[in-house]
């Protein structure tokens, strides 16, 4: 399996899944995200969560229409998203995308970011991202990373997630740098832009958060 998309309960998931090609892609629903998929006419391979966000009628449909349903108690140590990611990783895809996972709440956004960091460390052979129709967020460790230019993304922003990122070299972007340092709390590398078909990020130490974002003038 090449790509798994884990869908949470945020309304933003609906717009994103319309962009996803069907080829070599499967879906897993986390709590209400399962119902979102069914309403969009997409058959998830599994439904994971405590399902406290769905009605009895909606849960009945999930049990009827989804072959694999793993239901948990509402009081637990893991979020529904974390449980869904653990299940997705056990299937060993090349890529796992999380979408609809922030629900407009800052605590959910931070939780998703920290989960992204944790799972990328735990399963380094799987590429993890958080995406919606306007943004894609990923974690990068030391090495050379090539990001092709995509029509839906205009800006490329970099933030330190762990330690000092160095020596940082950027090529193929509007604002290129050579052997720079990026420390926690620095906003200098916000809103760079592609200057070619490929942006190349190279560094040896630290951990980066890489954010690709649509142009502000594009309507959501």
NORRA-V286003 format. One line per field, one symbol per residue. psi: psi as a letter, one per 40 degrees, with the letter a starting at -180 (. if undefined). burial: + if it has 16 or more other ideal C-beta (glycine too) atoms within 10 Angstrom, else -. Layout:
BEGIN
psi=???
burial=???
END
This chain:
BEGIN
psi=hdhhhhhaeiddddddedehidhfhiihhhbddddddddefhhieihhaefeeiidddddddddehdhhhhiidhidiiddddddddddeefidihhhifedfehdddddddddddddddddgeehhhihiaeeihhihhiiahhhhihidehdihihihdhahhihhhhieidgiihfiihihehedfhfiiheaehhhhhidiahihhhhiiidehh.
burial=--++++++++-+++-++-------++++++++++++++---+-++++++++-++---++--+---+--+---------+++++++-+++---+--++++++++----+--+++-+++-++--+--+-++++++++++++++-----+-+---+++++++++---++-++++++---+--+-+------+--+-+----+-+++--+++++++++------
END
